[in-house]
């Protein structure tokens, strides 16, 4: 295994390792405005949501790795402590990428990228009409992490209003993860599209307490057919099936570990257990 000491390699190399390993990363398409009213629009993948009460998002416009200069976005939120964080879906990914060009601060990226500015309701910066979800935010705090090239600046934002395109909602009024068609950043020039080919569901064990992998009998956990993910599924149940339940179950024919693996792939965890305990 390659072991890297961050202090012993050049920043651009470290940057590539960090971005290549930590992903996919959501994209904050940040719309700001300077003290003279000039709009700015730029994407940042050092971004996430960190709290629901209060609703807090943080993104980080890092200093230029080449010059150490700050981004126009950072300068703007220091002048006008407001920002719209627009989410990026596949429909606008190329326009988003174009807006990341190092335009002069006097240039309006809305115009360059061919996107439509829409007036916000509570703050000064414009929203991106084409974005399926737009968060109007006030800036609570800016934490500067350094003064050298590559140093980040945490812009801590509180959401004051949310605008959601009804076209991305499901029958319950919640955001449908297939309809919203989000994109995210990977390393280098790579992006990731969250569509039916890349998404899968895992039921979160929030209201249940799984028995854990350590409680799986060794003759099951030490076999070479079941993977770590398979064992994680087996450990997610709250109680191992009883002998009566096992005896009453008609397991499909075949080598039991292979049968159990197939059942796990279909999400039939209890049936997999019953097969393994036969």
Secondary structure, 3 states (H helix, E strand, C coil): CCCCCHHHCCHHHHHHHHHHHCCCECCEEEEEECCCCCEEEEEECCEEEEEECCEEEEEECCCCCCCCCCCHHHHHHHHCCEEEEECCEHHHHHHHHHHCCCCCCCCCHHHHHCCCEECCCCCCCCEECCCCEEEEEEEEEEEECCCCCCCCEEEEEEEEEEEECHHHECCCCCECHHHHCEEEECCCCCEEECCCCCCCCCCCCCCCCCCCHHHCCHHHHCCCCCCHHHHHHHCCCCCCCCHHHHHHCCCCCCCHHHHHHHHHHCCCHHHHHHHHCC
